[in-house]
């Protein structure tokens, strides 16, 4: 299937002002993002496995959660062979926010930073991170507790969007694994009218070519035909959260995100939310100038602050590095994982030797290291640092059967006070947390 294309559209009631009063405020209600997927009506081509746009449409029509992307409309153009999915126009993605070296502790503009004392900045940053963690866990838990369960299979920062009000939305279910489809709930034909299918994915022949670069679970790298799809989500969720606490590195020291996915699924390499064809604004503190347009740089004033730190108006210079390194393909990613968590043993990964390619390559022995040593910014969470490390240590585990469920992870966070229901207003996240996150997107 061809690469997805994103287009922008203006809602009928929120177009430019006819009175010439200047640009209209961009809101999720007034603007639309249209995802165009080229392919036959059944949504599948011989080389597209496991991408299934019709399954994505059907799932999004069923799902209703504060932290899941909302499908507004879907249509298929027979003449153009275009599947068109219409979504709200979201402000930014977590991937873009991770490009800001001061995120989330320093306010996103000079005036605000000067007016907020350092202690309040730290508190605001802690609240922002807590909101991101809670919202992402809530979204994944909603999918995993659906009846039958749904596995996203491509959780990563580029698929975590931020709305204009600071709400987090998990999107892109194009490679989702739905047990209902496998169990015959939807029948052998289409969810929305498939007809004859060029391929079928079932429980005995699962596609392991899913996920995005450094967020891919280790079992996917060993060519399994059967695996726990929910466990893949647990790993990716842990890796996404962990990146909030890793070191900030210049792009020159990192392999570009688009090359992470050279040997993983198209959901990474052709991800529209990593591709600049998706027409969304950058966060207020963004460092990247997508169009290489010097006029934007001049308007933003590419200067360092008086204290020598980069100005928040600079174009993007780097990002927080992923917990694991996928620069050298699947084997390189596996080696990076094993250097951190230790070489698989019967205790750490009981089923490892049963995987198809497990005996084809021998990795040098590495003892497990402390996960906290790879998250140098974790200490800024203060007394919450210990419980966050405990939660991530339950998700980022070699053996899929040993990973902690999202529900158990949320329970630990709640019992510790990190994710207390009283301060977060249940599953909808706290208004205070959304407000601190909203400051990082354009008003």
C-alpha positions in Angstrom: 0.0 0.0 0.0 1.3 3.5 -0.8 2.6 5.8 1.9 -0.1 7.6 3.8 -0.6 11.2 2.9 -2.0 13.9 5.2 -4.0 16.9 4.1 -5.4 19.9 6.0 -9.0 21.0 5.7 -11.0 23.9 7.3 -14.2 23.1 9.0 -17.3 24.9 7.5 -18.0 27.0 10.5 -14.4 27.9 11.3 -12.9 29.2 8.1 -10.9 32.4 7.7 -12.8 35.5 8.7 -14.7 37.2 5.8 -14.2 40.5 7.6 -10.5 40.5 7.1 -9.9 40.4 10.8 -6.8 38.3 10.5 -6.1 34.6 11.0 -8.7 32.6 12.9 -7.6 30.7 16.0 -6.7 27.1 15.0 -8.8 24.7 17.0 -9.4 20.9 16.9 -13.1 21.7 16.1 -12.3 24.1 13.2 -9.5 22.3 11.4 -9.3 18.8 10.1 -6.5 16.4 9.3 -7.3 14.0 6.4 -5.3 10.8 6.2 -5.3 9.5 2.6 -4.4 5.8 2.1 -4.1 4.6 -1.5 -5.3 1.1 -2.1 -8.3 -1.1 -3.2 -11.6 -1.0 -1.5 -10.7 -3.9 0.8 -7.8 -1.9 2.1 -5.1 -4.5 1.6 -2.5 -5.2 -1.0 0.0 -8.1 -1.2 2.8 -6.0 0.2 0.9 -4.1 2.9 0.6 -6.8 5.6 -0.3 -6.1 8.4 -1.6 -2.6 7.5 -5.4 -2.6 7.3 -7.1 0.7 6.9 -10.5 -0.7 7.1 -9.8 -2.4 10.4 -8.5 0.9 11.7 -11.7 2.6 10.6 -13.9 0.0 12.3 -11.9 0.1 15.5 -12.0 3.9 15.7 -15.7 3.8 15.1 -16.1 1.6 18.2 -13.7 3.2 20.5 -14.6 6.2 22.7 -12.0 7.4 25.2 -10.6 10.7 26.3 -7.1 9.6 25.3 -7.8 7.9 22.0 -7.8 9.7 18.7 -11.3 10.4 17.3 -12.4 9.5 13.8 -14.7 12.2 12.4 -15.5 10.7 9.0 -14.4 8.0 6.5 -15.0 7.7 2.8 -13.6 5.7 -0.1 -13.1 7.2 -3.6 -13.5 4.5 -6.1 -12.1 6.6 -9.0 -8.9 7.7 -7.1 -8.6 4.5 -5.0 -8.3 6.7 -1.9 -9.4 5.8 1.6 -9.9 9.1 3.4 -10.0 9.3 7.2 -10.8 12.6 8.7 -9.5 13.5 12.2 -9.3 16.6 14.4 -6.3 18.7 13.7 -4.1 18.1 16.7 -1.5 20.6 17.9 1.7 18.6 18.1 3.1 15.2 19.1 5.1 13.9 22.0 8.0 13.3 19.5 8.1 17.0 18.7 8.0 18.0 22.4 10.9 15.7 23.0 12.9 17.8 20.6 12.8 20.8 23.0 15.8 20.6 25.4 14.0 22.4 28.2 10.8 20.3 28.0 8.9 20.0 30.3 10.5 21.9 33.2 11.1 25.4 31.7 8.2 27.5 30.5 8.0 27.7 26.7 8.8 31.4 26.3 11.2 33.9 27.8 8.6 36.1 29.5 6.9 33.2 31.2 10.3 31.7 32.3 11.3 35.0 33.8 8.0 35.3 35.8 8.0 31.7 37.2 10.4 30.8 40.0 12.6 27.7 39.4 10.8 25.7 42.1 7.5 26.3 40.4 9.0 25.4 37.0 10.1 22.0 38.4 6.7 21.4 39.9 5.0 22.2 36.6 7.4 19.8 34.8 6.6 17.0 37.3 2.9 17.6 36.7 3.3 17.6 33.0 5.2 14.3 33.0 2.7 12.8 35.4 -0.2 13.8 33.1 1.6 12.2 30.1 2.2 9.0 31.9 -1.3 8.7 33.3 -3.0 9.6 30.0 -0.9 7.1 27.9 -1.4 4.3 30.4 -5.1 5.0 30.4 -5.3 4.9 26.6 -3.4 1.6 26.5 -5.4 0.1 29.3 -8.7 1.0 27.5 -7.5 -0.9 24.5 -6.3 -3.9 26.4 -9.4 -4.3 28.5 -11.7 -4.0 25.5 -13.8 -7.1 24.9 -12.1 -8.8 23.0 -8.7 -7.0 23.7 -7.1 -4.7 21.2 -3.3 -4.4 20.8 -2.0 -1.2 19.2 1.4 -2.6 18.0 3.0 0.7 17.1 3.1 2.8 20.3 5.8 5.4 20.1 6.1 9.2 20.7 5.1 10.1 17.1 1.8 8.4 17.6 1.1 10.2 20.9 -0.6 13.5 19.9 -1.4 16.6 22.0 -4.6 18.4 21.6 -5.0 22.2 21.8 -6.3 21.9 25.4 -3.3 19.8 26.5 -5.1 16.5 26.2 -3.1 13.5 25.1 -4.4 11.3 22.3 -3.0 7.9 21.1 -3.5 7.4 17.4 -2.6 5.3 14.3 -4.3 1.9 14.7 -3.3 0.9 11.2 -1.5 -2.2 12.4 -3.6 -3.0 15.4 -4.2 -6.6 16.5 -7.8 -7.2 17.4 -8.6 -10.5 19.0 -12.2 -10.0 17.9 -11.2 -10.2 14.3 -9.1 -13.3 14.9 -11.9 -15.0 16.8 -14.3 -14.5 14.0 -16.4 -11.8 15.6 -16.3 -9.8 12.3 -16.5 -12.9 10.1 -14.1 -13.8 7.3 -15.0 -10.9 5.1 -14.5 -7.3 5.7 -15.0 -5.2 8.7 -16.4 -2.6 6.4 -16.7 -4.7 3.2 -13.4 -6.4 2.5 -14.3 -8.9 -0.3 -11.4 -11.2 -1.4 -8.3 -10.6 0.7 -4.7 -10.9 -0.5 -3.6 -11.9 3.0 -5.0 -12.8 6.4 -3.3 -12.5 9.7 -4.4 -15.0 12.3 -3.2 -16.4 15.6 -1.0 -19.0 14.0 0.6 -16.6 11.5 1.1 -13.2 13.1 3.2 -10.6 11.5 6.3 -9.7 13.5 7.2 -6.8 11.2 5.4 -4.3 13.3 6.4 -1.4 15.6 8.8 1.5 15.1 12.5 1.2 15.5 13.8 1.5 19.1 10.3 0.9 20.5 10.0 -2.7 19.1 9.8 -5.4 21.7 12.8 -7.9 21.6 10.6 -10.9 20.7 9.7 -9.2 17.4 13.3 -9.3 16.4 13.5 -13.1 16.6 11.0 -13.7 13.8 8.1 -15.3 15.8 4.9 -16.4 14.0 3.0 -16.2 17.3 3.5 -13.7 20.1 1.7 -11.8 22.8 0.5 -8.7 21.0 -0.5 -7.0 24.3 3.0 -7.7 25.6 4.4 -5.8 22.6 2.4 -2.8 23.7 3.6 -3.1 27.3 7.2 -2.9 26.1 6.6 0.0 23.7 4.7 2.0 26.3 7.5 1.6 28.8 10.1 2.7 26.2 8.0 5.7 25.3 7.6 6.8 29.0 11.3 6.2 29.7 12.3 8.6 26.9 10.9 11.4 29.0 13.9 10.9 31.3 16.8 10.1 28.9 19.6 12.4 27.8 19.1 15.2 25.2 21.3 14.6 22.2 22.0 16.7 19.1 20.6 15.2 15.9 24.2 14.9 14.6 24.8 12.3 17.3 21.5 10.4 16.5 20.4 8.4 13.5 17.4 10.2 12.0 14.1 8.8 13.2 13.0 7.9 9.7 15.9 5.4 9.4 15.1 3.7 12.6 12.6 1.7 10.7 14.6 0.3 7.9 13.9 -3.2 8.9 10.6 -2.8 10.8 7.1 -2.2 9.6 6.0 0.6 7.3 4.1 2.0 10.3 7.5 3.4 11.3 9.2 4.3 8.0 6.0 5.6 6.5 4.5 7.1 9.6 2.6 10.2 8.6 3.1 11.7 12.1 6.9 11.6 11.6 6.6 12.8 8.0 6.4 16.5 7.4 3.5 16.0 5.0 1.2 15.9 8.0 0.2 19.6 8.2 0.3 20.4 11.9 2.0 23.3 13.7 5.1 22.7 15.8 5.0 23.2 19.6 5.6 26.7 20.8 9.2 25.8 21.8 9.9 23.8 18.7 13.5 23.8 17.5 12.9 22.6 13.9 12.3 24.7 10.8 10.7 22.1 8.5 10.7 24.3 5.4 14.3 25.5 5.8 12.8 29.0 5.5 15.2 31.6 6.9 12.3 34.1 7.3 10.8 31.9 10.1 14.2 31.7 11.8 14.6 35.4 11.6 11.2 36.0 13.0 11.8 33.7 15.9 15.3 35.2 16.5 17.8 32.3 16.4 19.9 33.5 19.4 21.1 31.9 22.5 19.9 33.1 25.9 22.2 35.3 28.0 23.1 32.3 30.1 24.4 30.4 27.1 21.5 28.0 26.9 19.8 27.6 23.5 17.0 30.0 22.8 13.6 28.3 22.7 13.0 30.1 19.4 15.8 28.2 17.6 15.1 25.6 15.0 15.2 22.0 16.2 18.7 20.8 17.2 18.2 17.5 18.9 15.9 15.2 20.9 15.8 13.0 23.9 17.5 9.8 22.8 15.4 6.6 22.8 16.2 4.1 25.6 17.5 1.6 23.0 19.5 2.1 19.8 17.9 0.8 16.5 20.5 2.5 14.3 21.9 -0.8 13.1 18.8 -2.8 12.4 17.2 -5.6 14.3 20.4 -7.3 15.4 21.8 -3.9 16.6 18.6 -3.2 18.5 18.7 -6.6 20.1 22.3 -6.1 21.1 21.4 -2.7 22.6 18.5 -4.2 24.6 20.7 -7.0 25.9 23.5 -4.7 26.9 21.0 -2.9 29.1 18.7 -5.7 30.4 21.3 -8.5 30.2 21.6 -11.4 27.8 18.5 -13.6 27.9 18.6 -16.5 30.4 16.1 -19.2 31.3 15.1 -17.0 34.3 14.8 -13.6 32.5 13.2 -15.0 29.3 12.1 -18.6 29.7 10.8 -19.0 26.1 13.6 -17.3 24.3 15.2 -20.5 22.9 11.9 -21.6 21.4 11.8 -18.6 19.0 12.6 -19.3 15.4 15.9 -17.3 15.1 17.0 -17.5 18.7 19.8 -20.0 18.0 21.1 -18.4 14.8 23.1 -15.6 16.5 25.0 -15.8 19.8 25.2 -12.5 21.6 28.1 -11.9 24.0 27.2 -12.2 27.6 26.1 -9.0 29.3 24.9 -8.7 32.9 21.7 -6.7 33.5 22.2 -3.1 34.4 20.1 -0.7 36.6 17.4 0.8 34.4 17.7 4.0 36.3 21.2 4.5 35.1 19.9 5.0 31.6 17.4 7.7 32.6 19.6 10.6 34.0 16.6 13.0 34.2 14.5 10.7 36.4 15.8 12.3 39.6 14.0 15.5 38.7 10.7 13.7 39.6 11.8 13.9 43.2 10.1 11.4 45.5 8.1 10.0 42.5 11.3 8.8 40.9 11.4 5.5 42.7 7.8 4.5 41.8 8.3 5.5 38.2 11.4 3.3 38.0 9.3 0.5 39.5 6.6 0.9 37.0 9.0 1.0 34.0 10.9 -2.0 35.4 7.7 -4.0 35.2 7.0 -3.0 31.6 10.5 -3.1 30.1 11.1 -6.8 30.8 12.7 -9.3 28.4 10.3 -12.1 28.9 6.8 -11.1 27.6 5.1 -13.3 30.1 6.9 -11.4 32.9 5.7 -8.0 31.9 3.3 -6.2 34.2 -0.1 -5.4 32.7 -1.1 -1.8 32.3 -3.8 -2.2 34.9 -1.2 -3.4 37.4 1.1 -0.5 36.5 -1.7 2.1 37.0 -2.4 0.4 40.4 1.1 0.9 41.6 1.0 4.5 40.5 -2.2 5.1 42.3 -1.2 3.4 45.5 2.0 5.5 45.6 0.1 8.8 45.0 1.7 9.4 41.7 -1.5 8.7 39.7 -4.0 9.4 42.4 -7.6 9.5 41.2 -8.5 12.5 43.3 -5.8 14.7 41.7 -6.4 13.3 38.2 -10.2 13.3 38.2 -10.4 9.6 37.4 -9.7 8.5 33.8 -10.0 12.0 32.3 -6.7 13.3 33.6 -6.3 16.5 35.7 -7.2 19.9 34.5 -4.0 21.2 36.1 -1.9 18.7 34.2 -3.6 19.5 30.9 -3.0 23.2 31.5 0.7 22.7 32.1 0.9 20.6 28.9 -1.2 23.1 26.9 1.5 25.8 27.5 3.8 23.9 25.1 1.5 24.2 22.1 0.5 27.3 20.2 -2.5 29.2 21.7 
